Amino acid sequence: MLFNSYEFVFLFLPAAFAGFFLIARFHHRLAATWLAVASLIFYGWWDPRYLVLLLGSITFNYLMGLAIGFARHDGQTTARAGILTTIAVVADLAILGYYKYTDFFIRTVDAVTGLDWAMWHVVLPLGISFFTFTQIAFLIDVYRGIAREYNAVHYFLFASYFPHLIAGPVLHHKQMMPQFDRAATYRPQAANLSDGMTLFTIGLFKKVLIADQFALYANPVFNAVEAGGHPMLTEAWVGALAYTFQLYFDFSAYSDMAIGLSKLFNVDLPINFNSPYKARDIIDFWRRWHMTLSAFLRDYLYIPLGGNRRGPARRYVNLMATMILGGLWHGANWTFALWGTLHGLYLVINHGWKVARDRLGLPSTPGGAWLAGCLTFVAVVVAWVFFRATSIDAALRLLGGAVGGNGLGSYHALAPHVPASPAAVLAWLAAGFLIVKLAPNSMEIVGMLKAWPHRGAVLGYAVGAAFVFVLLNFNRVSTFIYFNF
């Protein structure tokens, strides 16, 4: 079920909301159970068969978490706890690997050996990467003694909670479980209702009216290139920039909507998106983009590999390994591995430059931060081409066009069916750049509105009008990009 659909807005959300708070008047545990069941219905709307997978994953990890907790002795880790954690994590990764990488493995073997193994065409269950990583973090936190609460109802709700289930954020047990145990969570809060609907509406607006508009400009270019086209400079940059903005507004929209929906139920989700295109360098970018995944990769992969504790050379190897695996997490294609490799190289260069600058005592230069931000943006755009393309060859052909390898050309020469004039496309791209570079983000907007002393009625009318306007534009409902991961 999509957040940007009539069945969600007019059927699921009102029923989940009303049921939760009506039941909570009599019994908090039953209210949490209602929300967990509603979350399962939300997930099963896509394909009820995969509810078995989700329920099996939740049950398995909950029981293994209990076993690991019991295996700890006097608050200390034991060999048995370590073995159980390893078994559980390997099982989770094996299931994720089967669904996500089986066909990728077969394609790779076929390409290397010349064999012609039949594809299994395994369907990727929605959200499997997110609910798997969330529960792996839970298991490791139990092993480390960080997670100690084992309420079954609260755990099932934590693992299946619909605002984050399909595309994140990646949650920690300690962030959520205490909130399900608060009495205030089970009473409607006017401030949370206001903030939640504001964020949800902003996200809905960004998805339906901005992200999906940029998709109209990006998709024809990438589709033409994937069909064998050789884009000229204009087409290549239109496609690359349009996708860069489409992905930004699409993912930030989902993040806003997830946080806003959760606030309606008085549950705070971690911020997952913080104006990443305002970053001055790649290090800063990864502190702003998909923040919970970055934190997961840092805490459960980069640091266990040794982090920066074993010298600069090992640090750079760990960065590369983390980013390549992070790239493959996004999808079973060598394009994602190359996208991760590029960002790994960017990070190595960024860290190396910072060390060299400090050692040489180089001063700051006027306009240096602005130039660094522009360079970072261009580097990110180049990497997004590999992220979007379905093959490395297609990505390289588009980038070849972006450096003028095929001449200047015009946008409609490659994508004649785009429903917009070149001037309109240019205006949208310019507006997108100004918004991502200069405009406040959604959380900042909500903060400014909360500080406005006369916000009440005006904000209500404005949000209501925007909400209705977006609903009237549900004529082209599309999935969020991160549903594919």
KOLDOPA-296043 format. One line per field, with one value per residue (C-alpha): x, y, z. Coordinates in nm, 2 decimals. Each point is the difference from the previous one (the first is absolute). Example, Ala and Ser with C-alpha at 12.3 -4.5 7.8 and 13.67 -1.06 7.14 Angstrom:
REM KOLDOPA-296043
X <- 1.23  0.14
Y <- -0.45  0.34
Z <- 0.78  -0.07
***
This chain:
REM KOLDOPA-296043
X <- 0.00  0.13  -0.01  -0.10  -0.31  -0.37  -0.04  0.28  -0.13  -0.37  -0.01  0.31  0.12  -0.33  -0.08  0.35  -0.01  -0.35  0.04  0.33  -0.13  -0.34  0.15  0.26  -0.27  -0.05  0.33  0.34  0.13  -0.31  0.05  0.36  -0.12  -0.26  0.27  0.22  -0.28  -0.08  0.37  -0.02  -0.31  0.19  0.28  -0.22  -0.20  0.29  0.00  -0.15  0.23  0.30  -0.16  0.13  0.35  -0.04  -0.16  0.26  0.28  -0.15  -0.07  0.35  0.19  -0.21  0.06  0.37  0.02  -0.15  0.25  0.30  -0.12  -0.04  0.35  0.16  0.12  0.00  -0.02  0.30  0.02  0.08  0.12  -0.35  -0.15  0.25  -0.08  -0.37  0.05  0.21  -0.26  -0.28  0.18  0.12  -0.36  -0.13  0.26  -0.06  -0.37  0.07  0.27  -0.23  -0.28  0.23  0.30  -0.09  -0.06  0.30  0.22  -0.13  0.05  0.36  0.08  -0.15  0.20  0.33  -0.03  -0.22  -0.25  -0.37  -0.16  -0.36  -0.10  -0.22  -0.16  -0.04  -0.24  0.15  -0.23  -0.08  0.21  0.20  0.33  -0.14  -0.17  0.30  0.25  -0.22  -0.01  0.37  0.06  -0.23  0.19  0.34  -0.13  -0.13  0.34  0.17  -0.24  -0.16  -0.35  -0.16  -0.37  -0.18  -0.37  -0.14  -0.27  0.23  0.26  -0.24  -0.12  0.36  0.09  -0.32  -0.09  -0.15  0.15  0.35  -0.06  0.05  0.28  0.13  0.14  0.21  -0.11  0.17  -0.18  0.10  -0.16  -0.34  -0.08  0.00  -0.25  -0.24  0.01  -0.10  -0.35  0.01  0.04  -0.35  -0.17  -0.05  0.23  -0.11  0.36  0.10  -0.31  0.08  0.36  -0.07  -0.26  0.23  0.29  -0.22  -0.15  0.34  0.13  -0.31  0.04  0.37  -0.08  -0.30  0.07  0.38  0.17  -0.24  0.04  0.37  -0.05  -0.17  0.33  0.24  -0.17  -0.01  0.37  0.11  -0.24  0.14  0.36  -0.08  -0.16  0.34  -0.02  0.30  -0.11  0.14  0.12  -0.34  -0.20  0.26  0.00  -0.38  -0.03  0.27  -0.13  -0.36  0.07  0.21  -0.29  -0.26  0.18  0.06  -0.37  -0.13  0.21  -0.03  -0.38  -0.01  0.21  -0.23  -0.31  0.14  0.09  -0.33  -0.21  0.18  -0.05  -0.38  0.05  0.23  0.30  0.32  0.20  0.36  0.07  0.13  0.05  0.16  0.05  0.29  0.05  0.11  0.29  0.35  0.18  -0.08  0.06  -0.27  -0.23  0.00  -0.09  -0.31  -0.11  -0.19  0.14  -0.12  0.15  0.33  -0.01  -0.07  0.29  0.23  -0.11  -0.04  0.25  0.26  0.08  0.01  0.24  0.23  -0.12  0.28  0.18  0.26  0.17  -0.09  0.05  -0.24  -0.24  -0.02  -0.04  -0.29  -0.16  0.01  -0.13  -0.29  -0.10  0.02  -0.22  -0.23  -0.03  -0.09  -0.25  -0.20  -0.03  0.13  0.18  0.36  -0.12  -0.07  0.34  0.16  -0.21  0.12  0.36  -0.02  -0.12  0.27  0.26  -0.16  0.02  0.36  0.10  -0.20  0.16  0.35  -0.05  -0.10  0.31  0.23  -0.16  0.04  0.36  0.09  -0.19  -0.19  -0.23  -0.36  -0.06  -0.28  -0.28  0.17  -0.30  -0.23  0.23  0.04  -0.38  -0.03  0.27  -0.17  -0.33  0.15  0.18  -0.33  -0.18  0.26  -0.04  -0.38  0.03  0.13  -0.26  -0.28  0.13  -0.07  0.34  0.35  0.02  -0.31  0.13  0.33  -0.17  -0.21  0.31  0.18  -0.28  0.02  0.36  -0.09  0.11  -0.30  -0.04  -0.24  -0.34  -0.34  -0.21  -0.28  0.23  0.04  -0.33  -0.27  -0.29  0.07  -0.31  0.18  0.19  0.38  -0.07  -0.23  0.26  0.27  -0.22  -0.08  0.37  0.09  -0.28  0.12  0.35  -0.10  -0.23  0.25  0.28  -0.18  -0.34  -0.06  -0.08  -0.32  0.11  0.12  -0.33  -0.19  0.23  -0.06  -0.37  0.00  0.19  -0.27  -0.23  -0.31  0.05  -0.32  -0.28  0.22  0.21  -0.31  -0.15  0.33  0.07  -0.36  0.00  0.33  -0.12  -0.32  0.20  0.24  -0.29  -0.15  0.33  0.01  -0.05  0.34  0.07  0.36  0.20  0.29  0.34  0.13  -0.28  0.23  0.27
Y <- 0.00  0.34  0.31  0.19  -0.20  0.05  -0.33  0.10  0.36  -0.08  -0.36  -0.13  0.30  0.11  -0.36  -0.05  0.34  -0.03  -0.36  0.07  0.28  -0.15  -0.32  0.18  0.16  -0.35  -0.19  0.11  -0.35  -0.06  0.33  -0.09  -0.33  0.18  0.21  -0.30  -0.18  0.31  0.01  -0.36  0.09  0.29  -0.23  -0.28  0.24  -0.04  -0.38  -0.20  -0.29  0.19  0.06  -0.35  0.12  0.31  -0.18  -0.28  0.26  0.18  -0.32  -0.15  0.31  0.06  -0.36  0.03  0.33  -0.17  -0.29  0.24  0.20  -0.31  -0.12  0.31  -0.06  0.26  0.28  -0.14  -0.14  -0.38  -0.23  -0.15  0.35  0.07  -0.33  0.07  0.35  -0.13  -0.26  0.25  0.27  -0.26  -0.13  0.35  0.08  -0.34  0.08  0.35  -0.13  -0.26  0.25  0.28  -0.15  -0.35  0.13  0.24  -0.30  -0.21  0.29  0.05  -0.37  -0.01  0.30  -0.14  -0.36  0.02  -0.24  0.06  -0.07  0.08  0.30  -0.07  0.34  0.03  0.29  0.24  0.04  0.36  0.14  -0.32  0.20  0.24  -0.25  -0.23  0.27  0.13  -0.35  -0.07  0.32  -0.13  -0.33  0.16  0.25  -0.29  -0.16  0.32  0.05  0.31  -0.15  -0.15  0.03  -0.30  0.08  -0.21  0.24  0.30  -0.19  -0.11  0.36  0.13  -0.24  0.04  0.37  0.12  0.35  -0.14  -0.35  0.03  0.27  0.08  0.16  -0.29  0.00  -0.10  -0.19  0.25  0.29  -0.16  -0.24  0.27  0.20  -0.29  -0.02  0.36  0.08  0.33  -0.20  -0.13  0.34  0.23  0.30  0.32  0.11  -0.33  -0.01  0.34  -0.07  -0.34  0.12  0.28  -0.23  -0.26  0.27  0.15  -0.35  -0.08  0.33  -0.07  -0.35  0.06  0.34  0.03  -0.34  -0.16  0.31  -0.05  -0.36  0.11  0.16  -0.26  -0.33  0.07  0.08  -0.30  -0.23  0.13  -0.05  -0.35  -0.08  0.08  0.38  0.23  0.32  0.33  0.25  0.16  -0.32  -0.16  0.28  0.03  -0.37  0.00  0.32  -0.10  -0.34  0.17  0.22  -0.27  -0.22  0.28  0.10  -0.36  -0.12  0.32  -0.02  -0.36  0.10  0.30  -0.21  -0.28  0.24  0.19  -0.32  -0.13  0.33  -0.05  -0.30  0.20  -0.21  0.19  -0.15  0.11  0.26  -0.17  0.28  0.34  0.21  -0.22  0.21  0.29  -0.21  0.16  -0.33  -0.37  -0.07  0.26  -0.15  -0.34  0.17  0.14  -0.27  -0.31  0.08  -0.32  -0.22  0.19  -0.05  -0.37  -0.05  0.19  -0.18  -0.35  -0.02  0.27  0.00  -0.38  -0.01  0.22  0.35  0.24  -0.17  -0.18  0.27  0.20  -0.28  -0.23  0.28  0.06  -0.37  -0.02  0.31  -0.16  -0.34  0.17  0.22  -0.29  -0.22  0.30  0.03  -0.37  0.04  0.23  -0.25  -0.31  0.16  0.09  0.36  0.02  -0.15  0.27  0.27  -0.11  -0.02  0.35  0.13  -0.20  0.17  0.33  -0.06  -0.11  0.31  0.22  -0.14  0.01  0.36  0.10  -0.17  0.17  0.34  -0.02  -0.11  0.27  0.26  0.12  0.30  0.03  0.19  0.24  -0.19  -0.33  -0.15  0.09  -0.15  -0.32  -0.03  0.03  -0.26  -0.23  0.04  -0.08  -0.31  -0.12  0.06  -0.21  -0.29  0.02  -0.08  -0.35  -0.03  0.06  -0.18  -0.37  -0.07  0.14  0.04  0.22  0.21  0.05  0.10  0.26  0.14  0.00  0.22  0.22  0.09  0.09  -0.33  -0.01  0.38  0.25  -0.09  0.08  -0.17  -0.10  -0.17  -0.29  0.02  0.13  -0.12  0.21  0.21  0.33  0.26  0.03  0.33  -0.17  -0.27  0.26  0.19  -0.31  -0.09  0.35  0.00  -0.34  0.12  0.31  -0.19  -0.27  0.26  0.29  -0.09  -0.12  -0.37  -0.14  -0.03  0.36  0.11  -0.17  0.15  0.35  -0.06  -0.11  0.33  0.20  0.13  0.03  -0.32  -0.19  0.08  0.12  -0.31  -0.22  0.16  0.00  -0.37  -0.09  0.18  -0.16  -0.34  0.03  0.13  -0.29  -0.25  0.15  -0.08  -0.37  -0.07  -0.16  -0.21  -0.13  -0.20  0.15  -0.07  -0.16  -0.26  -0.17  -0.06
Z <- 0.00  -0.10  0.23  -0.32  -0.07  0.07  0.18  0.24  0.07  0.02  0.12  0.17  0.19  0.15  0.11  0.15  0.18  0.14  0.10  0.18  0.22  0.06  0.12  0.20  0.22  0.15  -0.05  -0.12  -0.09  -0.22  -0.17  -0.08  -0.13  -0.22  -0.15  -0.06  -0.18  -0.20  -0.10  -0.12  -0.21  -0.14  -0.11  -0.12  -0.23  -0.25  0.01  0.29  -0.07  0.13  0.34  0.08  -0.07  0.21  0.29  -0.02  0.01  0.30  0.20  -0.08  0.10  0.31  0.13  -0.09  0.18  0.31  -0.03  -0.04  0.30  0.22  -0.12  0.14  0.35  0.28  -0.26  -0.19  -0.35  -0.02  -0.28  -0.02  -0.05  -0.27  -0.18  0.01  -0.13  -0.29  -0.09  0.01  -0.20  -0.26  -0.04  -0.05  -0.26  -0.17  -0.04  -0.12  -0.24  -0.15  -0.08  -0.10  -0.17  -0.15  -0.35  0.03  0.09  -0.29  -0.25  0.13  -0.03  -0.35  -0.11  0.14  -0.10  -0.31  0.15  -0.05  0.33  0.02  0.20  0.31  -0.02  0.37  0.09  0.25  0.30  0.08  0.29  0.05  0.03  0.25  0.23  -0.02  0.09  0.28  0.16  -0.05  0.19  0.27  0.03  0.02  0.26  0.21  -0.03  0.11  0.29  -0.15  -0.07  0.31  -0.05  -0.14  0.00  -0.28  -0.11  0.00  -0.19  -0.27  -0.03  -0.01  -0.28  -0.21  0.07  -0.32  -0.03  -0.03  -0.12  -0.38  -0.04  0.34  0.21  0.13  0.37  0.32  0.27  0.26  -0.20  -0.03  0.29  0.28  -0.21  -0.02  0.38  0.07  0.11  -0.20  -0.32  0.03  0.03  -0.30  0.02  -0.18  -0.07  -0.15  -0.21  -0.14  -0.06  -0.14  -0.25  -0.11  -0.06  -0.18  -0.22  -0.09  -0.08  -0.21  -0.19  -0.07  -0.12  -0.22  -0.14  -0.01  0.00  -0.24  -0.23  -0.02  -0.08  -0.32  -0.11  0.14  -0.12  -0.37  -0.01  0.20  -0.19  -0.34  0.12  0.12  -0.34  -0.16  -0.04  0.01  0.17  -0.09  0.27  0.06  0.03  0.22  0.25  0.00  0.08  0.26  0.18  -0.03  0.17  0.26  0.10  -0.04  0.24  0.25  0.01  -0.02  0.30  0.20  -0.06  0.14  0.30  0.07  -0.03  0.22  0.28  -0.04  0.01  0.30  0.18  -0.04  0.23  0.24  -0.11  -0.10  -0.29  -0.05  -0.26  -0.31  -0.25  0.07  -0.32  -0.14  -0.31  0.23  0.11  -0.04  -0.05  -0.03  0.37  0.07  -0.27  0.17  0.33  -0.17  -0.25  0.13  0.34  0.17  -0.26  0.02  0.38  -0.04  -0.24  0.23  0.32  -0.13  -0.28  -0.02  0.38  0.03  -0.30  0.21  -0.09  0.02  0.29  -0.21  -0.20  -0.31  -0.25  0.18  0.06  -0.38  -0.07  0.26  -0.16  -0.34  0.12  0.19  -0.30  -0.25  0.22  0.06  -0.37  -0.05  0.29  -0.23  -0.28  -0.17  -0.29  -0.07  -0.05  0.37  0.09  -0.23  0.16  0.35  -0.13  -0.13  0.34  0.17  -0.22  0.07  0.37  -0.02  -0.20  0.24  0.31  -0.16  -0.11  0.36  0.14  -0.26  0.05  0.37  -0.02  -0.26  0.20  -0.31  0.08  -0.10  -0.33  -0.08  -0.17  0.07  0.19  -0.29  -0.26  0.22  0.02  -0.38  -0.06  0.25  -0.18  -0.34  0.15  0.14  -0.33  -0.18  0.25  -0.03  -0.37  0.09  0.28  -0.26  -0.31  -0.05  -0.13  0.03  -0.38  0.00  0.28  -0.18  -0.32  0.18  0.18  -0.33  -0.14  0.31  -0.08  -0.36  -0.16  -0.23  -0.06  0.14  -0.14  0.14  0.27  -0.23  -0.24  0.23  0.21  -0.24  0.21  0.31  0.07  0.05  -0.21  0.04  0.18  0.25  0.07  0.05  0.24  0.20  0.03  0.10  0.26  0.13  0.04  0.19  0.23  0.10  0.04  0.17  0.13  0.36  0.03  0.14  0.36  -0.01  -0.15  0.28  0.26  -0.14  0.00  0.36  0.09  -0.18  0.27  -0.22  -0.19  0.11  -0.23  -0.29  0.01  0.02  -0.31  -0.19  0.07  -0.07  -0.33  -0.10  0.10  -0.21  -0.29  0.01  0.02  -0.31  -0.18  0.09  -0.38  -0.03  0.31  0.00  0.24  0.20  -0.15  0.33  -0.02  -0.24  0.26
***
